[in-house]
């Protein structure tokens, strides 16, 4: 039903569209104000609930918010569509997970020896390529060429959490100070170069990492940019997109080719991931200029700084005994039913593509053999 707009009897007909437009704008502002008031009330309720947690939870919450408690609560409220009881439960579960798994100390637990950490870096392609023009960290991820086959799952999960914690405790506070405003999110550029059907073997570990992020580091990514997407990604994306929440869909942008032109609108060339600098350059594990531009490499400045920081923290905490080898065992949270559905959909699409390729190969074989 259309909203009724009251007009004065002496309103000229040529002015009616303008009057209607102003009325719509007024109602839009009223709705925004009501929403803003509702959000403020939700934040107030959430803050009140958090005042009742024990001292141990307050301590780990302080390690999470770094002086911005309200902004942190807002992230959890957004992740639960501003439902206070659900957001409160989500945050309490997160704090318990941090305490049980000693996440506050994870940056003092280096992966040793260095060769093992290098193996992790060579097979879990993630790095920091720079910062956007607004000061947001630009995280590059080589989705297509990551193999996760050089170490146990626990090492990959440990490394991922350490990068999350380093981002939140070091990178974001530094950017906040530099740019003079609170910066709490990053941009992620996902390179799909090399994505193959064999990636089906990595669904489980990727779902685990994604679940850890969704439940314990919500709303930390402002935008996901997909680049160098092959056909296999396009097929999966078509099936997965309808399953995503609108909030998530709005964050994802699939760019043409390497995405270079679009990305240069929001970051300088020096911050552009190496796989975006040339069309079709891909996630080469060693760039043409050596490892300097390849932010995936352990020899890149970002990973050198991160690893040095972790070793330094370990030295500050050590009690005279050397750092022990072995991964940190973190409890893997149960995936959200929606995430499980998405993972199953991706698996299904991969199987369809595999079956299609198998049929095509069989037909091609028949043609070759039968001329």
Secondary structure as UniProt FT lines:
FT   TURN            9..10
FT   HELIX           13..15
FT   HELIX           16..50
FT   TURN            51..52
FT   HELIX           55..65
FT   TURN            66..67
FT   HELIX           69..79
FT   TURN            80..82
FT   HELIX           84..100
FT   TURN            101..102
FT   HELIX           103..108
FT   HELIX           114..123
FT   STRAND          126..132
FT   TURN            133..134
FT   STRAND          137..142
FT   TURN            143..145
FT   HELIX           153..166
FT   HELIX           167..171
FT   HELIX           172..179
FT   STRAND          186..191
FT   TURN            193..194
FT   HELIX           197..202
FT   HELIX           203..216
FT   TURN            218..219
FT   STRAND          221..227
FT   HELIX           231..240
FT   HELIX           241..243
FT   HELIX           246..249
FT   TURN            250..251
FT   STRAND          252..254
FT   TURN            257..258
FT   HELIX           260..263
FT   TURN            264..266
FT   HELIX           269..271
FT   HELIX           274..276
FT   TURN            279..280
FT   TURN            288..289
FT   TURN            295..296
FT   TURN            298..299
FT   HELIX           301..317
FT   HELIX           337..370
//
